[in-house]
Amino acid sequence: MTGSIVFSPFLAWPLLLGAALTAAGLLALVAWRGGRGWVLRSLALAALVAALANPSLVAEEREARPDVAIVVVDTSLSQQVGERARQTEEAEAGIRAALNEMPGLELRIVRAGKRAESETRLYDALEHALADAPRDRLAGVVFITDGQIHDRPPPDLLPQGVPLHGLLTGAPGEYDRQLKIDNAPAYGIVGTSVALAYTVIDSGGGGNHENAAAEGGGARAIVRFRINGEPAGEREVEVGRPQTYAFRLDHAGPTAIEAEVAEAPGEISTLNNRAAATISGVRDRLRVLLVSGQPHPGERAWRNLLKSDPSVDLVHFTILRPPDKEELTPLRELSLIVFPVQELFERRLYDFDLIVFDRFVVRGVLAPEYLTRVAEYLRNGGAILLATGPESAGPQSLYLTNLGPSMPAAPTGAIVEQAFRPSVSEVGRRHPVTAGLPDEGIAGEGDGGEADAGKPTWGRWFRLIETAVRSGSVLMEGPGNRPLLIVDRVGEGRIAQLASDQIWLWGRGFDGGGPQGELSRRLVHWLMKEPELEEERLSAHVADGRLSIERRTLAKEPIEATVTSPTGTRQTVVLEPGADSIARAEVQAEEAGLYRVEDPALTAWAAAGSVDPPELADLRATPDRLAPVSAASGGGVGWLHDGLPRFRRVEPGQASAGRGWMGLRRNHAYAVIGVKEVPLLPALLVLAAALGGLGGAWWREGR
C-alpha cells in the first residue's frame, strides 16, 4: 500500500490563487498599519483557502507482476547433427527447472527453425513472441542454438537493458566438408555437352582432413557422380579448387545430376556432402528422315504431321523407281531425282534423330550393307518407325533384309481386309504412349466393329498386316486381338512397328476419326527417349510438407521404394498401382534439402525448399553471428559443451552476464488493483478553525 496527496479544488486554480493573494495582501496591510488580530484572521483565511483547495490522501493497493523470460529453442535441420539434439533437450530441461524456481518470473518457451525450412530465423520467432509480451516486464531472452542464424534482428527488438543470452550446442573447432555447386545451366541442347561447376570446401579445424600432398599440395577428395540415378563415374579433386564436370545430354526433358564427395575423417556430418541439379534438355531441331516406298493416301498424312511441328527438320523422299530402271524422258523434262543413297545412308545417317520407313518396298534401292548400317544405327541409339502396308507381307518386305532381325514382329504373309476399330491392349493401357488416349474405342469384329453402347469409339480401319510378335510390347490391337502397334528396345535404340497403313483415316475424320496426332506425337517422343514417356519411370516432388512419389510401370504388383531424407533417415514405402496404372505414395517431408527415392530399378530426387539450402551450407557451431548482438544487449554467449550456466536475477543497471552465470533483469513491475481517497481537511474541522480564528480576531480587536 502506497499513498500520495492530491488536490481537487472547488474553484479554478486561478480564482483560488487570486483570492488567496488578495487576502494575503489585505492582511499584510493590516499588519503594517499595526492592526490587532491579523494573526488570527490569517489563520481563519488559511483554513478557508485550504478547504477550497480540497486536499486528500490517495492510497494505492498494488500487486507485484512477474517478469517474463523468453527461451527460443532452435529446432532447425542443422540442430540434428551429432549430439546437438540431445544437448538442446537437456539444456531446455535444465533452464525450465532453474527458472521455474525463481519467484516472480514467468517462463515462455518458443520453438523456431522447422526442419522443412531452408533457413534458421530465430529473430523472426522472437519478434513474434514479443508481440504479446509486456515489454516493461521483460527480464531477458535465451537462445539455445548452434549459432547458424540466417536472419538479422530488427532495430529496437529488445528494450534497453534487457539481455539476450546464447547457449551454443556442438563444440568449438568443429570440422565440416561440403560439396557446393557453383554453377549449373538450367538448359542444354540435346546431343551436346554441358558443364557443372562445383567446389569441395573444407571448413574449420580438427579431424584428419589436412592430408596434404607430399610437395605441399592441398587436400584431396573423391567425388562420385550419378546421372538420372545411374553411376556416371568418379574423380579425385583438390579441395578448395573450383572444378568442372562435363557430360552429354542424350534426351530432351529434365536430367538430374548428383555429385557426392566421400566422407572425410573427423567431419561432423555428411548432410552437405552431396548436391544435385536438374538440367532441362532442349532439342535444337528434330531431324527426321521420311522414306516413302511408294505413293499412297497416307503418305501425305505422315509428311503433313511431321511438317506441322516447327521444331522438326524433315527430309522426305518417295522412291518411284529403282536406280537401274531406264528412263527415256529427256533430262531437261525429268523432274524426279535418283534416290541419294550414299549421301543419306553413308555420310549423314547419324545426323538424323528418327528414320521413318513408310511402306518401304525393297526394290534394289538400298544395298544390303546400307540396311546393315541402319540396323547398327538403331543398336547405337537411333530411332526407327515402320509404317507397313501390303508390301511387307510379300517377297519385297523389309523383314527379309538385314534390318529384319531388329524388327519386333515378323509378317506371316497374311493380310486382313476387313473393317475394325483399333483398340488399346492390356499392356497398352499402362504404357505412356497409349494410356489415356482421348475417346478410346472398343475393338470390334466382323464387318462393322460396333462399339459397346454408351462408349466412345474411334473410326474404323480396313486393313491389317498379320504379324507374329517376337519381342517388345503390343500396345494396340486389331481384329481378333491381332498386333497392330508394337514397340521395342534394340541395344541403345528404339523401334516401333505399325502393322497397318490406314492411320491417315483418323486424320481425315473418317467415321469419327481418332487420335492420330496425339498417338503419333507420343510415339515419336517415346522413340526420342523423352523421360515423361518412359514406361518405367520414377518421379517425386515435395509440396505442402508432403513428398509425393509416382511410379509408372508395366507391372501390376506393388513396388517397394526406399526414401532417404536430407539427414540420412531411411524409410520404406509401398507404392500401390492406381486405376491409371501409376503407383503412388506420400510421406511427410519435414526436412529441407534433397530427398532420394529408390526402388530396385530406378532413383528419383526431390527438393524440399532449396536444393542447396543455407541451413546446410555450414554445419559448424559458431558464436560469430550471435555474439555481437548479445554483447550489445549486455548478455553473454556460452557453450553447452562446458555445462549449463547458473541463472540469477539482477537489478537494472547491474551486469547481466559473467563467468559461469547469466542474469535476468528484475523490473519491479506491479499492477494497481485498488485506490482509496481520504480527505485531509474534514468540513467540521475547517469550519471550527475558521470560526475560531474570526472570533478570536474580533475579541482581540475589541479590547
Secondary structure, 3 states (H helix, E strand, C coil): CEEEEEECCCCCHHHHHHHHHHHHHHHHHHHHCCCCCHHHHHHHHHHHHHHHHCEEEEEEEEEECCEEEEEEEECCHHHHCCCHHHHHHHHHHHHHHHHHCCCCEEEEEEEECCCCCCCCCHHHHHHHHHCCCCHHHEEEEEEEECCCCCCCCCCCCCCCCCCEEEEECCCCCCEEEEEEEEECCCEEECCCEEEEEEEEEEEECCCCCCCCCCCCCCCEEEEEEEECCEEEEEEEEECCCCEEEEEECCCCEEEEEEEEECCCCCCCCCCCCEEEEEEEEECCCEEEEEEECCCCCCHHHHHHHHHCCCCEEEEEEECCCCCCCCCCCCHHHCCCCCCCHHHHHHHCHHHCCEEEEECCCCCCCCCHHHHHHHHHHHHCCCEEEEECCHHHHCCCCHHHCCCHHHCCEEEEEEEECCCECCEECCCCCCCCCCCCCCCCCCCCCCCCCCCCCCCCCCCCECCEEEEEECCCEEEEECHHHCEEEEEEEECCEEEEEECCCCCHHHHCCHHHCCCHHHHHHHHHHHHCCCHHHCCCEEEEEEECCEEEEEEECCCCCCEEEEEECCCCCEEEEEEEECCCCEEEEEEECCCCEEEEEECCCCEEEEEECCCCCHHHCCCCCCCCCCHHHHHHHCCCEEEHHHCCCEEEEECCCCCCEECCEEEEECCCCEEEEEEEEEECCCHHHHHHHHHHHHHHHHHHHCC
